Amino acid sequence: MTSWGLLGTGAYAPEHIADNTAVAAPLGADPQWILDATGIRERRRAAPDQAASDLAAHAARAALYNAGRTVDDLGLIVVGTSTPDELGPSTACRVQAHLGAGRAVAFDVGAACAGYLFGLGLARDWLAAHPGSGDALVIGVEVYSRFLDPADRSTAVLFGDGAGASVLGAVPEGGLASVRLGSDGTRADTVLIPAGGSRLPAGPGTLAEGAHHIRMDAPAIRRALPELFDRMLAEILAEHRITLDDIDLVVPHQPNPRTLRIFAEHAAIPFAKFAVIGERLGNIGAASIPTALAAADAEGRLQPGDRVLLIAIGAGLTWGATLIHWTAANPRKARA
């Protein structure tokens, strides 16, 4: 049977930096309080002329370059995002046009912070069902800054903008060992953007209420995160009959660095095994895991044979966990 692995990774962060001093001002808060409460020092903001597809295309080009692939090698583009360019068409179609990847099938996945993992699962299955169709490009991207209320302490301090991408293709061995996904729609109201869809179309009333901003029930999320993290971790270990000692790197979505430390301590996982990017980028939703993967790859933290655990919990609620037997030898780095 063919194995499917990550051939290359890439990421893009907009140039503008919003540090804690800038974020704290509209809140009337102390910048040090933000750092102490979240572990976040800064986050990025897209330029006025940048939409989600623009960030995604930058990350995609980096991933293709690092994989030694071109757009002509792509048969599929999957974009995970909660902040699309527009309600329709899909942001993936915009990315396809940016890249000139005319032969690739393109569509979006709406699973919030777990969107990249949902995309990986779909891409793996699509490639298996369409042999010889080319590689898959799986992207996570968010432009949360367009949907933030700068006076809301529960969201303004956390969210940033960014994109991460991976090229998924056939590998001799290893690769994606499993992709486990889940959802609980009864908790959909814990994190949402209420207005702008078919239930509450944007209008003067929704604008006056700020209903186009992200709203989050922070206590409910704090309860859900460890519950689902523990469940997914236990399921992955049981499925593969391994222990925590067998995991070489944990690449989680990035709610904030302080929360990740709590996860690590609770699960008895050394924090040094976590790939953490939230201190400088904040929570970038579906872009968190592919961006953290790209950072770990660039830093030499991913070696052939490593067991890499990807784990995410997102709005919906949605969640996912993926175990990868790392096989990708970055062609560009190998020739350097």
C-alpha positions in Angstrom: 0.0 0.0 0.0 1.1 3.6 -0.7 2.1 5.7 2.2 1.4 9.4 2.3 3.8 11.8 4.0 4.7 15.5 4.1 7.2 16.3 1.4 7.7 19.9 2.4 6.4 22.6 4.7 6.1 26.4 4.5 4.7 29.4 6.4 4.0 33.0 6.0 3.5 35.7 8.6 2.5 39.3 7.6 5.0 42.0 8.2 3.1 44.2 10.6 3.6 43.3 14.3 1.1 44.1 17.0 2.9 43.8 20.3 1.3 43.8 23.7 1.6 47.5 24.2 -0.5 48.1 21.0 -3.1 45.5 21.9 -3.3 46.6 25.6 -4.1 50.3 24.8 -7.8 49.8 23.6 -8.3 47.5 26.5 -7.0 49.8 29.1 -4.8 46.9 30.3 -1.2 46.5 31.3 0.9 44.9 28.6 2.6 42.7 31.3 -0.8 41.3 32.2 -1.3 40.0 28.6 2.1 38.3 28.8 1.5 36.8 32.2 -2.0 35.6 31.3 -1.2 34.2 27.9 2.5 33.9 27.2 2.0 35.9 24.0 4.4 38.8 23.3 3.2 39.7 19.8 1.0 38.7 16.9 1.0 39.6 13.2 -1.6 41.7 11.3 -2.3 41.4 7.6 -1.9 44.5 5.4 -5.0 46.3 4.3 -4.7 44.8 0.8 -4.1 41.3 2.0 -6.8 38.7 2.3 -6.6 35.0 3.5 -5.8 33.8 0.0 -2.8 36.1 -0.3 -1.3 34.8 2.9 -2.1 31.2 1.9 -0.4 31.6 -1.5 2.8 32.9 0.2 2.9 29.8 2.5 2.0 27.5 -0.4 4.9 28.7 -2.5 7.3 28.2 0.4 6.0 24.6 0.9 6.3 23.8 -2.8 9.8 25.1 -2.9 10.9 23.2 0.1 9.3 20.0 -1.3 11.1 20.4 -4.6 7.7 20.6 -6.3 6.0 23.0 -8.7 2.3 23.9 -9.2 2.2 21.5 -12.1 2.7 18.6 -9.6 -0.5 19.5 -7.7 -3.7 17.6 -8.1 -5.5 18.9 -5.0 -5.6 22.1 -2.9 -7.4 22.1 0.5 -7.6 25.2 2.6 -8.7 25.2 6.2 -9.9 28.6 7.3 -12.5 30.4 9.4 -11.8 33.8 7.8 -12.3 33.3 4.0 -11.8 36.0 1.5 -15.6 36.0 1.0 -18.5 33.6 1.8 -18.2 32.2 -1.8 -16.3 31.1 -3.8 -13.9 29.0 -1.7 -10.7 30.6 -0.7 -8.9 27.5 -2.1 -10.1 28.6 -5.6 -8.6 32.0 -5.0 -5.3 30.3 -4.0 -5.4 28.1 -7.0 -5.7 31.2 -9.2 -2.9 32.9 -7.3 -0.6 29.9 -7.9 -1.7 29.1 -11.4 -2.4 25.5 -10.4 -4.9 25.0 -13.1 -5.1 21.2 -12.9 -5.7 21.0 -9.1 -9.1 20.4 -7.5 -9.6 23.1 -4.9 -12.0 23.4 -1.9 -12.2 24.7 1.6 -12.6 23.0 5.0 -14.4 24.8 7.8 -13.2 23.2 11.1 -11.6 26.3 12.8 -8.3 25.5 14.6 -8.6 21.8 13.6 -9.1 22.7 9.9 -5.6 21.7 8.9 -6.0 18.2 10.4 -9.4 17.8 8.7 -7.7 18.9 5.5 -4.9 16.4 5.9 -7.4 13.5 6.4 -9.4 14.5 3.3 -6.2 15.0 1.2 -4.8 11.6 2.2 -8.1 9.8 1.3 -8.4 11.8 -2.0 -4.9 10.9 -3.1 -5.5 7.2 -2.2 -8.7 7.3 -4.3 -7.1 9.0 -7.3 -3.7 7.4 -7.9 -1.4 9.2 -10.2 -3.4 12.5 -9.8 -0.5 14.4 -8.3 0.4 15.8 -4.9 -1.9 17.6 -2.5 -1.4 21.0 -1.0 -2.9 21.4 2.5 -3.1 24.9 3.9 -4.3 26.5 7.1 -4.8 30.3 7.0 -6.5 32.9 9.2 -6.9 36.7 9.0 -8.5 37.0 12.4 -7.7 40.7 12.8 -10.6 41.6 10.5 -13.0 40.0 13.0 -11.7 41.2 16.3 -13.2 43.6 18.8 -10.2 45.5 20.0 -12.0 46.1 23.3 -12.7 42.4 24.0 -10.1 41.0 26.5 -11.1 37.4 25.8 -10.2 37.6 22.1 -8.2 40.7 21.2 -5.1 39.5 23.1 -5.0 36.0 21.6 -5.6 36.0 17.9 -3.2 36.8 15.0 -2.9 36.4 11.3 -0.8 33.9 9.4 -0.7 30.9 7.0 1.0 27.5 7.0 1.1 24.9 4.3 2.3 21.4 3.6 2.7 19.3 0.4 1.4 15.8 0.9 2.5 13.0 -1.4 3.6 9.4 -1.7 6.6 8.3 0.4 8.4 5.0 0.5 7.4 4.3 4.1 6.1 6.0 7.2 4.1 9.1 6.7 0.6 9.6 8.1 0.0 6.7 10.5 -3.5 7.8 11.5 -5.9 10.8 11.4 -8.6 10.9 14.1 -11.3 13.5 13.9 -14.3 14.5 15.9 -17.1 17.1 16.3 -19.7 18.2 18.9 -22.1 20.7 17.4 -24.0 21.1 20.7 -21.1 23.3 21.7 -21.0 25.4 18.6 -21.8 28.6 20.4 -18.7 28.5 22.5 -16.6 30.2 19.8 -18.3 31.8 16.8 -18.7 34.9 14.5 -22.5 35.3 14.8 -23.3 37.6 11.9 -22.5 37.6 8.2 -24.0 34.2 7.3 -27.5 33.1 6.3 -28.8 33.1 9.8 -27.8 36.7 10.6 -26.9 38.5 7.3 -24.8 41.6 7.8 -26.8 44.7 8.3 -27.0 47.9 10.3 -28.3 46.0 13.3 -25.6 43.4 13.4 -22.9 46.0 12.7 -24.2 48.1 15.6 -24.1 45.0 17.9 -20.6 44.1 16.8 -22.0 40.6 15.8 -19.4 40.3 13.0 -16.7 40.0 15.7 -15.4 36.8 17.1 -17.2 35.8 20.4 -15.8 33.3 22.8 -17.1 31.7 26.0 -13.6 31.6 27.6 -14.6 29.4 30.6 -16.3 26.9 28.4 -13.3 26.7 26.2 -10.9 26.3 29.2 -13.0 23.3 30.3 -13.2 21.7 26.8 -9.5 22.0 25.9 -8.0 19.6 28.5 -11.0 17.2 28.2 -10.5 16.8 24.4 -6.7 16.9 24.6 -6.7 14.0 27.1 -9.2 12.0 25.0 -7.2 12.4 21.7 -3.9 11.7 23.4 -5.2 8.5 25.0 -6.8 7.3 21.7 -3.7 7.8 19.7 -1.5 6.0 22.2 -3.9 3.1 22.5 -4.4 2.8 18.7 -0.6 2.5 18.1 0.3 0.7 21.3 2.9 3.3 22.2 3.6 5.4 25.3 4.4 9.1 25.7 8.1 8.2 25.7 7.7 7.1 22.1 6.5 10.6 20.9 9.4 12.7 19.7 7.5 16.0 19.0 4.0 17.3 19.8 2.8 19.9 17.4 -0.5 21.4 18.8 -2.7 24.2 17.7 -1.7 27.3 19.6 -4.4 28.6 22.0 -1.6 30.3 23.9 1.8 29.3 25.3 0.5 29.4 28.9 -2.3 26.9 28.1 0.2 24.6 26.3 2.4 24.5 29.4 -0.7 23.5 31.4 -1.4 20.7 28.8 2.2 19.5 29.0 2.3 19.4 32.8 -1.1 17.7 33.1 -0.2 15.0 30.6 3.4 14.6 32.0 4.9 15.5 28.7 8.2 17.5 28.8 7.5 20.9 27.5 10.6 20.7 25.4 8.8 18.2 23.2 6.2 20.8 22.3 6.5 22.9 19.1 5.4 26.4 20.3 5.1 29.5 18.1 2.4 31.4 20.0 4.7 33.7 21.8 5.5 35.6 18.6 2.4 34.8 16.5 -0.5 34.3 18.9 -3.4 32.0 18.1 -3.5 31.7 14.3 -6.2 29.0 14.2 -6.1 26.6 11.3 -2.6 28.0 10.4 -1.2 27.1 13.8 -0.1 23.5 13.2 1.3 23.8 9.7 3.2 27.0 10.8 4.6 25.2 13.9 5.5 22.2 11.7 7.3 24.5 9.3 9.2 26.2 12.1 10.2 22.8 13.6 11.3 21.6 10.2 13.4 24.8 9.6 15.0 24.4 13.1 16.0 20.8 12.4 13.6 19.3 15.0 12.1 16.8 12.6 14.3 13.8 11.8 13.4 10.7 9.7 11.8 8.1 11.9 10.5 10.6 14.5 7.0 10.1 15.8 5.2 13.4 15.5 1.8 14.0 17.1 -0.4 16.8 15.7 -3.3 17.7 17.9 -6.0 20.5 17.7 -9.3 21.6 19.2 -11.4 24.2 17.3 -14.7 25.9 17.2 -17.6 23.7 16.3 -16.5 22.1 18.5 -14.1 20.2 16.3 -11.0 18.3 17.1 -8.4 16.1 15.5 -5.2 14.2 16.2 -2.7 12.8 13.6 0.4 10.6 14.2 3.1 10.9 11.6 6.2 8.8 11.2 8.4 11.5 9.8 10.0 10.7 6.5 10.3 14.0 4.7 13.9 14.9 3.9 13.7 18.5 2.7 15.2 18.4 -0.8 16.4 22.0 -0.6 18.1 21.6 2.7 19.6 18.2 1.6 21.4 20.0 -1.3 22.5 22.9 0.8 
